[in-house]
Amino acid sequence: MRTPFIVGNWKMNLTLHEVEEFLDAVKGNLPDPKEVECAIAASSIYMDVLTRFCKEETNLKTAAQNCFYKDSGAYTGEVSPMALADMGVNYVMLGHSERRKYFGETNKMINKKVKAVLANNMVPIICCDETMAKRKTYDEMNWVVNPVIEALKGISEDDAKKIVIGYEPSWAIGTGKSASGAEIQEACFLIRETLKDLYGDDIANQIRIVYGGSVNARNVSEIMSQDDVDGVLPGKSSLKAKEFIKIVNYQNN
């Protein structure tokens, strides 16, 4: 049985004061991690305050929004996976559509980052995109599946069990227009079938697949009811503690 996984992606938002207010508000209001695992993906400048909080509030995990594929070196401005692991970070989000769009990240680069994150005993959340243009040309299958295949090149079966796959159609991110439950299920089913081709049924059925794209407290229950959806990646709706609390407690709504 795959444990539901909800990761709030703050992106490049919030001040330190707002982060502290958020963490204070969610304290004691998160579900049992055996029922729903919760995490926050924050900017690297907030990793210290977040990891310190999570050592006390064990119902919340930490996720970095990105990292480099080498542990150290002359890479000004990059974030070391080794340093993140040393801080106690649990997850690292890789290949988000915004990273691909604005910073030119490629599947080959993301594959290197996946290996670096796993080597440092953290879990990669590998995001794959789908564009409205591709959907209109009925080519969405190749677009969704190929980033998954490329990101997992050289990843062993044991490591594959640990990963999380994030399905995030770029046309739904930040637009207020979420994909329908049926559309989300179709894509996540396709991703799981691809994982079965790569690693077999047993391993594929252990890998969690989460959806991101205009997720909120109103639509989370429908999204989570889909057979191959194991969690969500709320963005804007995760910036307010009250909304985030509603989303992670969707089973009680």
Summary of the structure (lengths in Angstrom):
residues: 253
radius of gyration: 16.9
end to end distance: 21.8
largest distance: 49.4
contacts: 854
relative contact order: 0.15
helix: 46%
strand: 16%
